[in-house]
Amino acid sequence: MKKEIIHGAYTSFAEVYDTFMDNVPYEEWADYLEDRLKEYGVKDGLVLELGCGTGSMTELLAEKGMI
């Protein structure tokens, strides 16, 4: 029961999260992160994205082969 309540809370928030974050230039941030990672010698591998929201950045990093 408790797990379902918690899941429901996140599901409800996810519905509005992307609306609140629609002005964030995720593509530019993904390019920036890729550049910084390469600057430090990280060319491929796994990246742990903390605080991933609804996964927009995760998807972009995955397309770049970082996840």
C-alpha positions in Angstrom: 0.0 0.0 0.0 2.7 2.5 1.0 4.7 1.8 -2.1 1.7 2.5 -4.3 1.1 5.8 -2.5 4.7 6.9 -3.1 4.6 5.8 -6.7 1.4 7.7 -7.2 2.9 10.9 -5.8 5.8 10.7 -8.2 3.5 9.9 -11.1 1.4 12.9 -10.4 4.4 15.2 -10.1 5.9 13.9 -13.3 2.8 15.1 -15.1 3.6 18.7 -14.3 7.4 18.5 -14.0 8.1 18.7 -17.7 5.7 21.7 -18.0 7.7 23.5 -15.3 11.0 22.6 -16.9 10.0 23.3 -20.5 12.4 26.3 -20.7 15.5 24.4 -19.8 17.8 23.9 -22.8 18.5 20.2 -22.2 20.2 19.8 -25.6 22.7 22.6 -24.7 23.3 21.1 -21.3 23.9 17.7 -22.8 26.4 19.1 -25.2 28.1 21.0 -22.3 28.3 17.9 -20.2 29.7 15.8 -23.1 32.4 18.4 -23.7 33.4 18.6 -20.0 33.5 14.8 -19.8 35.7 14.6 -22.9 37.9 17.4 -21.5 38.6 15.1 -18.5 39.3 12.1 -20.7 35.9 10.4 -20.4 34.9 9.4 -23.9 32.5 6.6 -23.2 31.2 4.6 -20.3 28.5 5.1 -17.8 27.3 8.3 -16.2 25.2 8.3 -13.1 22.6 11.1 -13.4 21.3 12.1 -9.9 18.1 14.0 -9.7 17.1 13.0 -13.2 13.5 14.3 -13.0 11.6 12.6 -15.8 14.7 11.5 -17.7 15.1 14.1 -20.4 18.8 14.5 -19.8 19.2 10.8 -19.3 17.8 10.2 -22.8 20.1 12.8 -24.4 23.2 11.4 -22.7 22.2 7.9 -23.8 22.0 9.1 -27.4 25.6 10.4 -27.0 26.7 7.0 -25.7 27.3 8.2 -22.2 24.8 5.9 -20.5 
